[in-house]
Amino acid sequence: MPEPSHSSSGKLILLIGPPNVGKSVIFSEMSGMDVAMANYPGTTVDYTEGEVLFGPHRALVIDVPGTYTLEASNEAEEVAIQMLDREPDLVVCVLDAANLESSIYLALQVLERRLPTLIAVNRIDLLRERGLQLDTDALSRALGTDVLRTAAVAGEGLDTLHSTICSALDGPERSTPSSKTDVSWTEAEGIHRCVITRLRQSGVTRRDLIGDASMRPWPGVLVACGVLVAVFATVVGLGMALRRFVLLPVFTGLIIPQIVSLIQEIVPSGLLQNIMIGEYGFLTKGVEWPFTLVMPYVLSFYLALCFLEDSGYLPRLGVMLDGLLGKIGLSGAGIIPLLLGYGCGIPAIMSTRALSSHKHRLTVSLMVSLSIPCMAQTGAFISLLAARSIGALSFVAAISISALAITGLLLGRILPGQSSPTLMEIPDLLLPRPVVLGKKLWVRTKHYIKDAVPAVVGGVAVAAVLYETGLMIYLGALLRPVVAGWLQLPEEAAVPILLGIFRRELTVLPLLDMNLTTLQLTVGSVVALFYVPCVAMVAVLMREFGARFALATLVITTIFAFLVGGIVARAGLLLLTI
């Protein structure tokens, strides 16, 4: 990925601030939905960028990874410093009104670089709710630059911010950085004391009571169960409704018949036509599977996940589960990458960077790779098993959760290193705004269509070639001792095992078109659950932990998948004969 550069007009704007300050909301309001995710060269740190028009100026806006200081104590801080070293045309420093003192310390470190800087104090609505008032004029005098108030989730102050940026870009040339001076916490504390006034005593709000209760064992466990049930109901109920009433009629009733008719007109009968629209036609199954069988559940899951993220509940869930996760060698912060894994394993593995130790990172990454199905794979499981047997679907889910706990317990004892606690910032509990949820859902949907769908189409194309050329029969015979002998599946089930390397859901979807018994469907699902991570996940594992760990993960998941699948097949046959 190339290093971030100035746009064609030479303007570069950095959005910098602490994590969870609402910087991404401001960025999305500025840039709309035309954004790109990139990886900073030489690091594992990701950032988001997008081009925005400010009056006559077209500027590249970069959402700098969240950082509390510029002391280069971690990769995110090092990336923030390197981006500031590029001398941007404007730095928008986003401060947290709810944690203003620590934000002022960061602002002072940014300002000592003598770059054109604008201060936006975000979440000002939370400050008012607490009975406090910010004197922006006094803060502006203390910092020596313009200070604006914003409440990004409510859209407050964003128009003023946009116009102020326009004015700043029309201003004089940027100043040259001067020599650095030490910034002290005492200075930040003094400024904070001078700019904040208490107007009234703020009592405990209902939101505070709910937030505190959700972190205690009681009623926190009850709240967590209710939340997880709601998420499951949303994923299954909304996903099935989208599939049945929207996506199936559109794709199988309109789009796919048109594709078949067009190909039959322009491509003569034979091998090529069969590869395109035959049994494993990549223009038919390659469209039907990702859009009608998987995408409805992906959309419903990401809607639920975005709600949990924006509401501030996920860190509270981590605090509440800290004791339980501690029994398998993890801290409460581990729940966040584990939950993200049910969406996609790639962000789940990358989010382990926030964990406190390398041991925790390895443990969670292997748990995600081994026994957490991504949402595309989960959607395939639901499509495969829900109509046939809810009991079979529940059994596969129980196997997944059991393997997750056992993996954590074993790795906690096997892997070297200390398991130190992780500190988590607990944001305020908020009601997410539908507009923000919609934008985040749209961005994630775009990523699914861009990253997942082409891989599925490519995998199906491989299956079509294998099927139409007769190579599938050869491969089936080659893998017969494992597939037919040990797993008790038909020889053609070797195809999804091969395709699973491309995308995890491809280990499941081809089983839909095979005449399998409920036991065989269950065995196939168990193998798919534990089978190798997809190519993209392996690449991320290599980048984060090295080739040896990625190779070890491939070996472990493959052996475990076939071992457990065979045990389930044998146990199922035994039960049927009793």
C-alpha positions as CSV (number, residue, x, y, z in Angstrom):
1,M,0.0,0.0,0.0
2,P,1.6,3.3,-1.0
3,E,2.4,6.0,1.6
4,P,-0.4,8.5,2.0
5,S,0.2,11.5,-0.2
6,H,-1.2,15.0,-0.9
7,S,-4.2,15.1,-3.2
8,S,-3.9,16.7,-6.7
9,S,-4.4,20.2,-5.3
10,G,-1.6,19.7,-2.7
11,K,-3.9,19.8,0.4
12,L,-3.5,17.3,3.2
13,I,-5.7,17.3,6.3
14,L,-5.1,15.0,9.4
15,L,-7.8,14.1,11.9
16,I,-6.1,13.3,15.1
17,G,-7.4,12.5,18.5
18,P,-7.7,9.8,21.2
19,P,-9.6,6.5,20.5
20,N,-13.4,6.5,20.9
21,V,-13.6,10.2,20.6
22,G,-16.0,10.2,17.6
23,K,-13.3,11.0,15.1
24,S,-14.6,8.4,12.7
25,V,-18.0,10.0,12.8
26,I,-16.6,13.4,11.9
27,F,-14.6,11.8,9.1
28,S,-17.6,10.0,7.7
29,E,-19.6,13.2,7.7
30,M,-16.8,15.0,5.9
31,S,-16.0,12.3,3.3
32,G,-19.4,10.6,2.8
33,M,-19.1,7.0,1.8
34,D,-16.2,7.3,-0.7
35,V,-13.4,6.2,1.6
36,A,-10.5,3.7,1.5
37,M,-8.8,1.6,4.1
38,A,-5.0,1.4,3.9
39,N,-2.2,-0.1,5.8
40,Y,0.6,2.2,6.8
41,P,3.9,1.1,5.2
42,G,6.2,-0.9,7.4
43,T,3.5,-1.4,10.1
44,T,0.4,-3.4,11.0
45,V,-1.6,-0.2,11.6
46,D,-4.6,0.7,9.4
47,Y,-6.0,4.1,8.7
48,T,-8.9,5.5,6.6
49,E,-8.6,8.2,4.0
50,G,-11.0,10.0,1.6
51,E,-11.0,13.1,-0.7
52,V,-13.2,16.0,0.4
53,L,-14.1,19.3,-1.2
54,F,-13.6,22.3,1.0
55,G,-14.7,25.3,-1.1
56,P,-12.3,25.5,-4.0
57,H,-9.9,23.0,-2.3
58,R,-9.9,19.3,-2.8
59,A,-8.1,17.8,0.1
60,L,-7.1,14.3,1.2
61,V,-8.4,13.8,4.7
62,I,-6.8,11.0,6.8
63,D,-8.3,9.6,9.9
64,V,-5.2,9.1,11.9
65,P,-5.2,6.0,14.2
66,G,-6.5,6.9,17.6
67,T,-3.7,7.9,20.1
68,Y,-3.6,9.3,23.6
69,T,-0.1,10.8,23.3
70,L,2.7,11.4,20.8
71,E,5.3,9.6,22.9
72,A,5.9,6.7,20.4
73,S,5.1,4.0,23.0
74,N,3.2,1.9,20.4
75,E,2.8,1.5,16.7
76,A,-0.3,3.7,16.5
77,E,1.6,6.6,18.2
78,E,4.5,6.1,15.8
79,V,2.2,6.3,12.8
80,A,0.6,9.4,14.1
81,I,4.1,11.0,14.5
82,Q,5.1,10.0,11.0
83,M,2.0,11.5,9.5
84,L,2.5,14.7,11.4
85,D,6.1,14.8,10.1
86,R,4.7,15.1,6.6
87,E,3.7,18.7,7.5
88,P,0.0,18.6,6.5
89,D,-1.8,21.7,5.4
90,L,-4.1,21.4,8.4
91,V,-4.4,19.3,11.6
92,V,-7.9,18.9,13.1
93,C,-7.2,17.8,16.6
94,V,-10.4,16.2,18.0
95,L,-10.6,16.4,21.8
96,D,-12.9,14.5,24.1
97,A,-15.1,16.8,26.2
98,A,-15.8,13.9,28.6
99,N,-12.1,13.4,29.2
100,L,-10.8,16.8,28.4
101,E,-7.6,16.9,30.6
102,S,-6.0,14.0,28.8
103,S,-7.1,15.3,25.4
104,I,-5.6,18.7,26.2
105,Y,-2.3,17.0,26.8
106,L,-2.4,15.4,23.3
107,A,-3.4,18.8,21.8
108,L,-0.4,20.5,23.5
109,Q,1.9,17.8,22.0
110,V,0.4,18.4,18.5
111,L,0.6,22.2,18.8
112,E,4.3,22.2,19.8
113,R,5.0,21.0,16.2
114,R,3.9,24.5,15.0
115,L,1.6,23.1,12.3
116,P,-1.7,24.9,11.3
117,T,-4.0,23.3,13.8
118,L,-7.7,23.5,14.6
119,I,-9.2,22.2,17.8
120,A,-12.7,20.5,17.8
121,V,-14.0,19.6,21.2
122,N,-16.3,16.7,20.5
123,R,-19.0,15.1,22.6
124,I,-19.9,18.5,24.1
125,D,-23.4,17.2,24.7
126,L,-22.1,14.8,27.4
127,L,-20.3,17.7,29.1
128,R,-23.6,19.6,29.3
129,E,-25.4,16.6,30.6
130,R,-22.9,16.4,33.5
131,G,-23.7,20.0,34.4
132,L,-20.4,21.4,33.1
133,Q,-19.6,24.3,30.8
134,L,-16.6,24.7,28.5
135,D,-15.2,28.2,28.0
136,T,-14.0,27.8,24.4
137,D,-12.6,31.4,24.3
138,A,-10.4,30.6,27.3
139,L,-9.3,27.3,25.8
140,S,-8.6,29.1,22.5
141,R,-6.4,31.7,24.3
142,A,-4.6,28.9,26.3
143,L,-3.9,26.8,23.2
144,G,-3.3,29.7,20.8
145,T,-5.6,28.4,18.1
146,D,-9.3,28.3,17.1
147,V,-11.5,26.0,19.2
148,L,-14.9,24.7,18.1
149,R,-17.6,22.7,19.9
150,T,-19.0,19.6,18.2
151,A,-21.4,16.7,19.0
152,A,-20.7,14.6,16.0
153,V,-23.3,11.9,16.5
154,A,-26.0,14.6,16.6
155,G,-24.5,16.6,13.8
156,E,-23.9,19.6,16.0
157,G,-21.2,22.0,15.0
158,L,-20.1,20.0,11.9
159,D,-21.2,22.8,9.4
160,T,-19.2,25.3,11.4
161,L,-16.2,22.9,11.4
162,H,-16.4,22.5,7.6
163,S,-16.6,26.3,7.0
164,T,-13.7,26.9,9.4
165,I,-11.6,24.3,7.6
166,C,-12.4,26.1,4.3
167,S,-11.2,29.4,5.8
168,A,-8.1,27.8,7.2
169,L,-7.1,26.3,3.8
170,D,-7.6,29.8,2.3
171,G,-5.2,31.3,4.9
172,P,-1.5,31.8,4.8
173,E,1.1,29.2,4.1
174,R,1.7,26.7,6.8
175,S,4.3,27.5,9.4
176,T,7.6,25.6,9.7
177,P,7.9,23.3,12.7
178,S,10.1,24.7,15.4
179,S,12.2,22.9,18.0
180,K,10.2,20.8,20.4
181,T,9.6,21.8,24.0
182,D,8.4,19.5,26.9
183,V,4.7,19.3,27.5
184,S,3.7,18.5,31.0
185,W,0.6,17.0,32.5
186,T,0.7,19.9,35.0
187,E,0.2,22.3,32.2
188,A,-2.8,20.3,30.8
189,E,-4.3,20.1,34.2
190,G,-4.0,23.9,34.8
191,I,-5.7,24.6,31.4
192,H,-8.4,22.2,32.2
193,R,-9.1,23.8,35.5
194,C,-9.4,27.2,33.9
195,V,-11.7,26.4,31.1
196,I,-14.3,24.1,32.8
197,T,-17.0,25.5,35.0
198,R,-19.6,23.6,37.0
199,L,-23.1,25.1,36.5
200,R,-25.0,22.6,38.5
201,Q,-24.6,19.3,40.4
202,S,-25.4,16.5,38.0
203,G,-27.1,13.6,39.6
204,V,-26.8,10.0,38.5
205,T,-28.7,9.7,35.2
206,R,-30.7,6.7,34.0
207,R,-28.0,6.0,31.4
208,D,-25.3,5.9,34.1
209,L,-27.4,3.4,36.1
210,I,-28.0,1.1,33.1
211,G,-24.3,1.4,32.2
212,D,-23.1,0.5,35.7
213,A,-25.6,-2.3,36.1
214,S,-24.5,-3.9,32.8
215,M,-21.0,-4.4,34.2
216,R,-22.0,-6.1,37.4
217,P,-22.5,-9.9,37.6
218,W,-26.1,-9.2,38.4
219,P,-28.0,-8.1,36.4
220,G,-25.1,-7.9,34.0
221,V,-25.4,-11.6,33.1
222,L,-29.1,-11.2,32.4
223,V,-28.5,-8.1,30.3
224,A,-25.7,-10.0,28.3
225,C,-28.0,-12.9,27.7
226,G,-30.8,-10.6,26.5
227,V,-28.4,-8.8,24.2
228,L,-27.0,-12.0,22.7
229,V,-30.5,-13.4,22.2
230,A,-31.5,-10.2,20.5
231,V,-28.4,-10.3,18.3
232,F,-29.2,-14.0,17.3
233,A,-32.8,-13.1,16.7
234,T,-31.8,-10.2,14.5
235,V,-29.3,-12.2,12.5
236,V,-31.6,-15.2,11.9
237,G,-35.0,-13.5,11.7
238,L,-34.0,-10.4,9.7
239,G,-31.6,-12.5,7.6
240,M,-34.2,-15.0,6.7
241,A,-36.7,-12.3,5.9
242,L,-34.2,-10.5,3.6
243,R,-33.4,-13.7,1.9
244,R,-37.0,-14.9,1.3
245,F,-38.8,-11.7,0.5
246,V,-36.1,-9.5,-1.1
247,L,-32.9,-11.2,-2.3
248,L,-34.3,-14.5,-3.6
249,P,-37.0,-13.0,-5.7
250,V,-34.6,-10.4,-7.1
251,F,-31.7,-12.8,-8.0
252,T,-33.4,-16.1,-8.7
253,G,-36.5,-14.6,-10.2
254,L,-34.9,-11.8,-12.3
255,I,-31.1,-11.5,-12.5
256,I,-30.0,-15.1,-12.8
257,P,-32.6,-16.1,-15.5
258,Q,-31.4,-13.1,-17.5
259,I,-27.8,-14.2,-17.2
260,V,-28.6,-17.7,-18.3
261,S,-30.6,-16.4,-21.2
262,L,-27.8,-14.1,-22.3
263,I,-25.1,-16.7,-22.1
264,Q,-27.2,-19.3,-24.0
265,E,-27.5,-16.7,-26.8
266,I,-23.9,-15.7,-27.1
267,V,-21.9,-18.8,-26.0
268,P,-22.4,-22.1,-27.9
269,S,-23.3,-25.3,-26.0
270,G,-20.3,-27.1,-24.6
271,L,-17.6,-26.9,-22.0
272,L,-17.4,-23.1,-21.8
273,Q,-21.1,-22.6,-21.4
274,N,-21.3,-25.3,-18.8
275,I,-18.5,-23.7,-16.8
276,M,-20.4,-20.4,-16.9
277,I,-24.0,-21.5,-16.2
278,G,-23.9,-25.3,-15.6
279,E,-24.0,-27.4,-12.4
280,Y,-21.3,-25.2,-10.8
281,G,-21.7,-22.2,-13.2
282,F,-19.7,-19.3,-11.8
283,L,-22.2,-16.8,-13.3
284,T,-25.1,-18.6,-11.6
285,K,-23.9,-20.2,-8.4
286,G,-21.3,-17.6,-8.1
287,V,-24.1,-15.0,-8.0
288,E,-26.7,-17.0,-6.1
289,W,-24.5,-18.2,-3.2
290,P,-22.9,-15.0,-2.0
291,F,-26.0,-12.8,-2.6
292,T,-29.0,-14.9,-1.7
293,L,-27.6,-17.4,0.8
294,V,-24.9,-15.4,2.7
295,M,-25.4,-11.7,2.2
296,P,-28.7,-11.4,4.1
297,Y,-27.1,-12.8,7.3
298,V,-24.0,-10.7,6.8
299,L,-26.2,-7.5,6.6
300,S,-28.2,-8.4,9.6
301,F,-25.1,-9.3,11.7
302,Y,-23.3,-6.1,10.9
303,L,-26.4,-4.1,11.7
304,A,-26.5,-5.7,15.2
305,L,-22.7,-5.3,15.6
306,C,-22.7,-1.6,14.6
307,F,-25.5,-1.0,17.1
308,L,-23.4,-2.7,19.9
309,E,-20.3,-0.8,18.9
310,D,-21.9,2.6,18.7
311,S,-23.9,2.2,21.9
312,G,-20.7,1.6,24.0
313,Y,-22.0,-1.8,25.3
314,L,-19.1,-4.0,24.0
315,P,-16.5,-2.7,26.5
316,R,-19.0,-3.2,29.3
317,L,-19.6,-6.7,28.2
318,G,-15.8,-7.2,28.4
319,V,-15.7,-5.9,32.0
320,M,-18.6,-8.1,33.0
321,L,-17.1,-11.2,31.4
322,D,-13.6,-10.5,32.7
323,G,-13.9,-13.1,35.5
324,L,-15.3,-15.8,33.2
325,L,-12.7,-15.2,30.5
326,G,-10.0,-15.2,33.2
327,K,-10.7,-18.9,33.8
328,I,-9.5,-19.7,30.3
329,G,-6.5,-17.4,30.5
330,L,-7.9,-14.2,28.9
331,S,-9.0,-10.8,30.1
332,G,-12.4,-9.2,29.4
333,A,-10.9,-7.2,26.5
334,G,-10.7,-10.5,24.6
335,I,-14.4,-10.6,24.1
336,I,-14.2,-7.8,21.5
337,P,-12.0,-9.6,18.9
338,L,-14.0,-12.8,19.6
339,L,-17.3,-11.1,18.8
340,L,-15.7,-9.4,15.8
341,G,-14.6,-12.9,14.6
342,Y,-18.3,-13.8,14.0
343,G,-18.3,-11.0,11.5
344,C,-14.9,-11.6,9.9
345,G,-11.8,-13.2,11.2
346,I,-9.5,-10.5,9.6
347,P,-10.6,-7.5,11.7
348,A,-10.8,-9.8,14.7
349,I,-7.2,-10.8,14.4
350,M,-6.1,-7.3,13.8
351,S,-8.0,-6.0,16.8
352,T,-6.0,-8.3,19.1
353,R,-3.3,-5.6,18.9
354,A,-5.2,-3.9,21.8
355,L,-4.7,-6.9,24.1
356,S,-2.1,-6.6,26.8
357,S,0.2,-9.4,26.0
358,H,1.6,-11.4,23.1
359,K,0.3,-14.6,24.7
360,H,-3.3,-13.1,24.7
361,R,-2.9,-12.2,21.0
362,L,-1.8,-15.7,20.0
363,T,-4.5,-17.3,22.1
364,V,-7.4,-15.2,20.7
365,S,-6.1,-15.4,17.1
366,L,-6.0,-19.2,17.2
367,M,-9.4,-19.4,18.8
368,V,-10.8,-17.2,16.0
369,S,-9.1,-19.2,13.3
370,L,-10.1,-22.6,14.7
371,S,-13.6,-22.4,16.1
372,I,-15.4,-19.1,15.2
373,P,-17.2,-19.1,11.9
374,C,-17.3,-15.8,10.1
375,M,-20.7,-14.4,9.3
376,A,-20.6,-15.6,5.7
377,Q,-19.9,-19.1,6.9
378,T,-22.6,-18.8,9.6
379,G,-25.1,-17.6,7.0
380,A,-24.1,-20.7,5.0
381,F,-24.7,-22.9,8.1
382,I,-28.1,-21.4,8.6
383,S,-29.0,-21.9,5.0
384,L,-27.8,-25.5,5.1
385,L,-29.2,-26.7,8.4
386,A,-32.0,-24.5,9.6
387,A,-34.6,-25.8,7.2
388,R,-33.5,-29.4,7.7
389,S,-32.9,-29.6,11.5
390,I,-32.7,-26.9,14.1
391,G,-31.3,-29.6,16.4
392,A,-28.4,-30.1,14.0
393,L,-27.7,-26.3,13.8
394,S,-27.8,-26.1,17.6
395,F,-25.4,-29.0,17.8
396,V,-22.9,-27.3,15.5
397,A,-23.2,-24.1,17.5
398,A,-22.6,-26.1,20.8
399,I,-19.5,-27.8,19.3
400,S,-18.1,-24.4,18.3
401,I,-18.6,-22.8,21.7
402,S,-17.2,-25.9,23.5
403,A,-14.1,-25.9,21.2
404,L,-13.7,-22.2,21.9
405,A,-13.5,-22.8,25.6
406,I,-11.3,-25.8,25.4
407,T,-8.9,-24.1,23.0
408,G,-8.6,-21.1,25.4
409,L,-8.0,-23.4,28.4
410,L,-5.3,-25.4,26.6
411,L,-3.5,-22.4,25.1
412,G,-3.5,-20.6,28.4
413,R,-1.5,-23.5,29.8
414,I,0.7,-24.4,26.8
415,L,1.8,-21.0,25.4
416,P,4.6,-19.3,27.3
417,G,4.3,-15.8,28.7
418,Q,2.4,-13.9,31.3
419,S,-1.3,-13.1,31.2
420,S,-1.5,-9.5,32.4
421,P,-4.8,-7.7,32.7
422,T,-5.9,-5.3,29.9
423,L,-7.1,-1.8,30.7
424,M,-10.2,-0.8,28.7
425,E,-11.7,2.7,28.3
426,I,-15.4,2.6,29.1
427,P,-17.2,5.0,26.8
428,D,-20.6,6.6,27.7
429,L,-23.7,4.5,26.9
430,L,-25.4,6.1,24.0
431,L,-28.3,5.5,21.7
432,P,-26.8,5.1,18.1
433,R,-28.1,7.4,15.4
434,P,-29.8,5.6,12.5
435,V,-27.8,7.8,9.9
436,V,-24.5,6.7,11.4
437,L,-25.5,3.1,11.6
438,G,-26.6,3.2,8.0
439,K,-23.3,4.6,6.8
440,K,-21.3,2.1,8.7
441,L,-23.5,-0.7,7.4
442,W,-23.1,0.5,3.9
443,V,-19.3,0.7,4.2
444,R,-19.1,-2.9,5.6
445,T,-21.5,-4.1,2.9
446,K,-19.2,-2.6,0.2
447,H,-16.3,-4.4,1.8
448,Y,-18.2,-7.7,1.7
449,I,-19.1,-7.2,-2.0
450,K,-15.6,-6.1,-2.9
451,D,-13.6,-8.6,-0.9
452,A,-15.8,-11.7,-0.5
453,V,-17.9,-11.9,-3.6
454,P,-15.0,-12.0,-6.1
455,A,-13.3,-14.8,-4.1
456,V,-16.6,-16.8,-4.0
457,V,-17.0,-16.4,-7.8
458,G,-13.4,-17.5,-8.3
459,G,-13.8,-20.5,-6.1
460,V,-17.0,-21.5,-7.9
461,A,-15.2,-21.1,-11.2
462,V,-12.5,-23.6,-10.0
463,A,-15.3,-26.0,-8.9
464,A,-16.9,-25.6,-12.4
465,V,-13.7,-26.4,-14.2
466,L,-13.1,-29.4,-11.9
467,Y,-16.6,-30.7,-12.5
468,E,-16.9,-30.1,-16.2
469,T,-13.4,-31.5,-17.1
470,G,-13.9,-34.7,-14.9
471,L,-11.0,-33.7,-12.6
472,M,-13.5,-33.7,-9.7
473,I,-13.9,-37.5,-10.1
474,Y,-10.1,-37.9,-9.9
475,L,-9.8,-35.7,-6.8
476,G,-12.7,-37.5,-5.2
477,A,-11.0,-40.8,-5.7
478,L,-7.8,-39.4,-4.4
479,L,-9.4,-38.1,-1.2
480,R,-11.8,-41.1,-0.9
481,P,-10.1,-42.7,2.2
482,V,-10.7,-39.4,4.1
483,V,-13.9,-38.1,2.7
484,A,-15.9,-41.4,2.0
485,G,-14.1,-43.7,4.4
486,W,-13.5,-41.6,7.6
487,L,-16.1,-38.8,7.2
488,Q,-18.8,-41.0,5.6
489,L,-19.5,-38.4,2.9
490,P,-19.9,-38.8,-0.9
491,E,-16.7,-38.4,-2.9
492,E,-18.0,-35.2,-4.5
493,A,-17.8,-33.6,-1.0
494,A,-14.0,-33.4,-1.7
495,V,-14.8,-30.3,-3.7
496,P,-16.0,-28.0,-0.9
497,I,-13.0,-29.1,1.2
498,L,-10.7,-27.8,-1.6
499,L,-12.7,-24.7,-2.1
500,G,-12.7,-23.8,1.6
501,I,-9.1,-22.5,1.1
502,F,-10.5,-19.6,-1.0
503,R,-13.4,-18.7,1.3
504,R,-14.6,-20.3,4.4
505,E,-18.3,-20.4,3.3
506,L,-17.3,-22.4,0.2
507,T,-16.7,-25.4,2.5
508,V,-20.4,-25.3,3.2
509,L,-22.3,-23.9,0.2
510,P,-21.7,-26.8,-2.3
511,L,-23.2,-29.2,0.2
512,L,-26.6,-27.6,-0.4
513,D,-26.8,-29.2,-3.9
514,M,-25.9,-32.7,-2.7
515,N,-28.5,-35.2,-1.7
516,L,-27.1,-35.6,1.9
517,T,-28.7,-37.0,5.0
518,T,-29.0,-34.8,8.1
519,L,-26.1,-36.7,9.7
520,Q,-23.9,-36.0,6.6
521,L,-24.9,-32.4,6.6
522,T,-23.9,-32.1,10.2
523,V,-20.6,-33.9,9.6
524,G,-19.9,-31.6,6.7
525,S,-20.7,-28.5,8.8
526,V,-18.4,-29.7,11.6
527,V,-15.6,-30.2,9.2
528,A,-16.3,-26.7,7.7
529,L,-16.4,-25.1,11.1
530,F,-12.8,-26.2,12.0
531,Y,-11.3,-26.3,8.6
532,V,-8.4,-24.0,7.5
533,P,-8.9,-20.3,7.5
534,C,-9.3,-18.7,4.1
535,V,-6.3,-17.3,2.2
536,A,-6.9,-13.7,3.4
537,M,-6.9,-14.8,7.0
538,V,-3.7,-16.8,6.5
539,A,-2.1,-13.7,5.0
540,V,-3.1,-11.6,8.0
541,L,-1.8,-14.3,10.4
542,M,1.5,-14.2,8.6
543,R,1.7,-10.4,8.7
544,E,0.8,-10.3,12.4
545,F,2.7,-13.3,13.8
546,G,5.0,-14.7,11.1
547,A,4.9,-17.6,8.7
548,R,5.6,-20.3,11.4
549,F,2.4,-19.4,13.3
550,A,0.3,-19.2,10.1
551,L,1.6,-22.7,9.0
552,A,1.0,-24.1,12.5
553,T,-2.5,-22.8,12.4
554,L,-3.2,-24.4,9.0
555,V,-1.9,-27.8,10.2
556,I,-3.8,-27.6,13.5
557,T,-7.1,-26.6,11.9
558,T,-6.9,-29.2,9.2
559,I,-6.1,-32.1,11.5
560,F,-8.8,-31.0,14.0
561,A,-11.4,-30.6,11.3
562,F,-11.0,-34.1,10.0
563,L,-10.6,-35.6,13.5
564,V,-13.7,-34.1,15.0
565,G,-15.7,-34.6,11.8
566,G,-14.9,-38.3,11.7
567,I,-15.8,-38.7,15.4
568,V,-19.1,-37.1,14.8
569,A,-19.8,-39.3,11.8
570,R,-18.9,-42.5,13.8
571,A,-20.9,-41.4,16.8
572,G,-23.9,-40.5,14.6
573,L,-23.9,-43.9,12.9
574,L,-23.6,-45.6,16.3
575,L,-26.6,-43.7,17.6
576,L,-28.7,-44.6,14.5
577,T,-28.0,-48.3,15.0
578,I,-29.1,-48.3,18.6
